[in-house]
Amino acid sequence: MDKLTLGAPPADFVPLIVPEIRGNEWKYVKDCLDTNWVSSVGSYVDRFERMLAERAETKYAIATVNGTAALHIALLLAGVQPEDEVVVSSLTFIAPANAIRYVGAWPIFVDAEPTYWQIDSAGVVDFLENGCRWERESLRNRRTGRRVKAILPVHILGHPADLDPILAIAEKYSLPVIEDATEGLGARYRGKSLGSLGHAGCFSFNGNKIITTGGGGMLVTNDAEWAARARYLTTQAKDDSIEYMHNAVGYNYRLTNLLAAMGCAQMEHLDTFVETKRQIAKRYRESFISFPGLQLPKEADWALSTFWMYTVLIDQQVTGIDSRQLLHQLAAKKIQSRPLWQPIHRSAAHDAAGSPPCPNSDRLYTQAISLPCSVGLSQSDQSYVIDTISSVLSKTTSTS
Ligand SMILES: Cc1ncc(COP(=O)(O)O)c(C=O)c1O
């Protein structure tokens, strides 16, 4: 595959996904500036945490500087030690695999399933049941001999992973489950909010997420001890805040009041944002449904998807054009699109020697292209995207 240089898009382009700032952001941030409460303590941090806990349907929420920090802390809470292994999705943004390495453990990559493109829960079960053996009071990877200590399923693109089989096998082997719900705020699995199903859930509020604080994250949990420990670890592990005594290595991972203020304002619009994303997805679906060679994202009957990042698959055999060629043609028409992430079992940054094969992730990576889907995408811009794709594919499909 050719190396892509996406470059800076022109000013009058249709962006892939940009923040939607339309409410109380200015008011709440100004309030922080006016009152001097700009740092990591303040009423907006508390309020943002309450809003997230309510939305995630968990007892506790701890605001962090970003989603990766929340994942790092969650792995520490789960007791993951150096040289342990953690089962994680192969088809995801790299952050969860990196967080596993931050604690000195090793990721075990499990393939995506072909229907909703999420981590294959049957693959997780198969790895734990057949790729591991019970030895010295723990589950050990047959290939590496290392202890498997946690499962970190990633809900990608705004659709939930099928968690029930993962939760069942996790219970069987007493493994904590950390949900990477960074792309899944507002989505539901069998009626339940993502992030509330495992032992901890992590959210991200970076610039492309469904709500943003510019950069930010949240760890949610129902476990009081985990919540207290997360608060402790994210604030430099202060055992005595006057004498600055520390009994553990902590982190400077707390979100600031300024950013939390923005988060509170964004949360006020979450329901509208989810609804708008679903409308955008519906319009794409209605426009592309009869196109040969395009596979559209599906919503499982057990899921409520936000369609956070609207992504389609291109079958080159049928369309006569691959996803990267389409990407370049769209860029020439000032439409920004992008492929999915390189599957992490392929990444030079990580070692996949102990992992099972991940052929679906490879195929999805080759075929996928994400299309403009900002909450603020106008109907006319979406029509422009649809018409441009229709025009490109009608030419290439007929000549293939
Ligand atoms: C699946 C996934 N995990 C983790 C992260 C990390 O979140 P953050 O960028 O807030 O650190 C992101 C987003 O960037 C993500 O998409």
The ligand as an SDF file (V2000), in Angstrom:
LIG
                    3D

 16 16  0  0  0  0  0  0  0  0999 V2000
  -10.0420    3.8450   20.6960 C   0  0  0  0  0  0  0  0  0  0  0  0
   -9.3180    4.9670   21.3760 C   0  0  0  0  0  0  0  0  0  0  0  0
   -8.6850    4.7200   22.5340 N   0  0  0  0  0  0  0  0  0  0  0  0
   -8.0480    5.6840   23.1980 C   0  0  0  0  0  0  0  0  0  0  0  0
   -7.9930    6.9710   22.7160 C   0  0  0  0  0  0  0  0  0  0  0  0
   -7.1670    7.9550   23.4540 C   0  0  0  0  0  0  0  0  0  0  0  0
   -7.8520    9.0850   23.8650 O   0  0  0  0  0  0  0  0  0  0  0  0
   -7.0490   10.4480   24.0370 P   0  0  0  0  0  0  0  0  0  0  0  0
   -6.7140   10.9610   22.6770 O   0  0  0  0  0  0  0  0  0  0  0  0
   -8.0220   11.3390   24.7580 O   0  0  0  0  0  0  0  0  0  0  0  0
   -5.8490   10.1600   24.8480 O   0  0  0  0  0  0  0  0  0  0  0  0
   -8.6680    7.2970   21.5210 C   0  0  0  0  0  0  0  0  0  0  0  0
   -8.7130    8.6360   20.9460 C   0  0  0  0  0  0  0  0  0  0  0  0
   -7.8420    9.3390   20.6780 O   0  0  0  0  0  0  0  0  0  0  0  0
   -9.3320    6.2570   20.8240 C   0  0  0  0  0  0  0  0  0  0  0  0
   -9.9510    6.4970   19.6600 O   0  0  0  0  0  0  0  0  0  0  0  0
  1  2  1  0
  2  3  1  0
  2 15  2  0
  3  4  2  0
  4  5  1  0
  5  6  1  0
  5 12  2  0
  6  7  1  0
  7  8  1  0
  8  9  2  0
  8 10  1  0
  8 11  1  0
 12 13  1  0
 12 15  1  0
 13 14  2  0
 15 16  1  0
M  END
$$$$
